Structures are given as structure tokens and as C-alpha cells.
Amino acid sequence: MWPERKEPISPDQRALRPRTTCADRRPGVPGLPRRWMDAENEQGVAGVGTGMQTWEAITSRRNVRSFADRPIPAADLDQILEAGRRSPSSQNWQPWDFILVTDREQLRELAKVWRGASHVAGAAAAIVVIGPPADNEFGRAQLDLGQATMAMLLAATDLGIGSCHAGVTDTQLARELLGFPDDRTWALLISLGYPVDRPLAPIRNPRRRPFGEVVHRGRW
Ligand SMILES: Cc1cc2nc3c(=O)[nH]c(=O)nc-3n(C[C@H](O)[C@H](O)[C@H](O)COP(=O)(O)O)c2cc1C
């Protein structure tokens, strides 16, 4: 039984409250700490091991643009990509492809596809999210690509890995560097790496419009 709640609890208070999570209630995987769960895909086991609960990852994610000179383990990169692959999409059409880049020279070149993409040059890795043109019915591809992107950002945060978006305006340069087909005309970069400054931790006061201004109940 939940104790009777006297006052509404704000999302920030909720973030700081000790919780019992689904992971705590699940039976453990033999040989692994209780909160570690494994999930299999065609590549074998992926998604083993997690350092954070979902709410911690949501409240800790922020764009990180300065990265430590330390590679990300291949299994962690695969876990992040797997989070994208598992994302929901309209009619499950999965309009995305992901190109993983870890080569330093290639990252430096990729950083030139948009003036806001300079952080990609110093990242440990980048995931290029590729999709179809934006003129599809009700912009559903872009919604789906956004969801896949967010899933990967949260999966990265969960692993203590910082991330940052970057748009792509020079699609032709991106195509030359990455070789994706002509019918894929939309691309977005996610740079990844360990934060060079402070580690990822829940942010008490994010730079966001106030809760009461954003949330409308019943009608506008
Ligand atoms: C679609 C999209 C494109 C973005 N493009 C860039 C970019 O090109 N360069 C960059 O440094 N940040 C980019 N960002 C990051 C935003 O500036 C950032 O999310 C926002 O300022 C909020 O900061 P926070 O995520 O750290 O809270 C982009 C974010 C989104 C969602």
C-alpha cells in the first residue's frame, strides 16, 4: 500500500526520493548484481549492466560538448545503438539507419557538416542517424528519428557517457564521408564520450520553461 499523499509531488522531488524500481523487484540474473538484467538480440547478449535507473538517466542527461580522451567500450556503443534500434516508430516502419564512427580523422571531417558540430571532432565516437526526407505524412519519420535519438541519449547517460546532438546542413559532405544512399536525405549527429568536466548526475534545476507553463491539464 502506498502511504496517502498529502501534497502533489513535483518531478524534481520525485527524482530525489528513494524508490523501489521494477529492476529491484525482478528476479536476479545468476552471477550478476540484482539490478543488472540482460537482453538478447541477434548479436548475442546486449544491454547487460546498468549504472542508473531510468529516472536518474532522464534527470541527468544534458548535452556534453567536451570529452575526455578515452575510448568507449565497443559493448557500450552497441548497447546505445540497440536502444535506438528498439525504439517505437509509426507502423513499426523503422525509418532509421545508424552509422557509428570512431576514427579520429573521420570524426574531425564530420565536425565540418554544420557550424554547431565542432564538438564531434573531440568525441570518442559519433552516431549518425540517417533517415528519409522530411516531406513524409505528418512528419512521422522525423518523430521516429527523434525518438530513436532520445533513446540513444538516455542509454548513453545510463552508462555515464555524455552526448550531444548536432544538426547536419552540408548533407553532401556527410554523404561523401559516410556513403549513405541518395534516397536518405536527412541526417543528425550524436557525439559521445566521457564528460571532461563533471560526471553526469541528476540536475535539480534544469534550464527549462516552468512546469506549470508547459503542462496544460484538460485544455490549453
Ligand atoms: C534537434 C536538435 C539539434 C541540435 N543541434 C545542436 C547542434 O548542432 N550543436 C549543438 O552544440 N547542440 C545542438 N543541440 C543541443 C541543444 O542545444 C540542447 O539540447 C539544448 O540547448 C538544451 O541543453 P541540454 O540538452 O544540455 O539541457 C541540438 C538539440 C536538438 C534536439
The ligand as a Tripos MOL2 file, in Angstrom:
@<TRIPOS>MOLECULE
LIG
   31    33     1     0     0
SMALL
NO_CHARGES

@<TRIPOS>ATOM
      1 C1         17.3270   18.5900  -32.9990 C.3       1 LIG1
      2 C2         18.4470   19.1400  -32.1680 C.ar      1 LIG1
      3 C3         19.5550   19.6730  -32.7900 C.ar      1 LIG1
      4 C4         20.6140   20.1600  -32.0340 C.ar      1 LIG1
      5 N1         21.7130   20.6290  -32.6910 N.ar      1 LIG1
      6 C5         22.7740   21.0230  -31.9700 C.ar      1 LIG1
      7 C6         23.9580   21.4240  -32.6420 C.ar      1 LIG1
      8 O1         24.0370   21.4270  -33.8700 O.2       1 LIG1
      9 N2         25.0260   21.7830  -31.9070 N.ar      1 LIG1
     10 C7         24.9780   21.7620  -30.5390 C.ar      1 LIG1
     11 O2         26.0040   22.0930  -29.9380 O.2       1 LIG1
     12 N3         23.8590   21.4100  -29.8590 N.ar      1 LIG1
     13 C8         22.7650   21.0300  -30.5480 C.ar      1 LIG1
     14 N4         21.6220   20.6360  -29.8800 N.ar      1 LIG1
     15 C9         21.5920   20.6530  -28.4070 C.3       1 LIG1
     16 C10        20.6690   21.7270  -27.8230 C.3       1 LIG1
     17 O3         21.2510   22.9970  -27.9780 O.3       1 LIG1
     18 C11        20.4410   21.4030  -26.3250 C.3       1 LIG1
     19 O4         19.7470   20.2010  -26.2200 O.3       1 LIG1
     20 C12        19.6570   22.4660  -25.5880 C.3       1 LIG1
     21 O5         20.3720   23.6790  -25.5540 O.3       1 LIG1
     22 C13        19.3450   22.0700  -24.1630 C.3       1 LIG1
     23 O6         20.5280   21.7750  -23.4530 O.3       1 LIG1
     24 P1         20.6530   20.4420  -22.5840 P.3       1 LIG1
     25 O7         20.2830   19.3090  -23.5000 O.co2     1 LIG1
     26 O8         22.0870   20.3820  -22.1200 O.co2     1 LIG1
     27 O9         19.7080   20.5840  -21.4540 O.co2     1 LIG1
     28 C14        20.5430   20.1590  -30.6130 C.ar      1 LIG1
     29 C15        19.4040   19.6240  -29.9830 C.ar      1 LIG1
     30 C16        18.3790   19.1050  -30.7560 C.ar      1 LIG1
     31 C17        17.1890   18.4940  -30.0450 C.3       1 LIG1
@<TRIPOS>BOND
     1     1     2 1
     2     2     3 ar
     3     2    30 ar
     4     3     4 ar
     5     4     5 ar
     6     4    28 ar
     7     5     6 ar
     8     6     7 ar
     9     6    13 1
    10     7     8 2
    11     7     9 ar
    12     9    10 ar
    13    10    11 2
    14    10    12 ar
    15    12    13 ar
    16    13    14 ar
    17    14    15 1
    18    14    28 ar
    19    15    16 1
    20    16    17 1
    21    16    18 1
    22    18    19 1
    23    18    20 1
    24    20    21 1
    25    20    22 1
    26    22    23 1
    27    23    24 1
    28    24    25 2
    29    24    26 1
    30    24    27 1
    31    28    29 ar
    32    29    30 ar
    33    30    31 1
@<TRIPOS>SUBSTRUCTURE
     1 LIG1         1 GROUP 0 **** ****
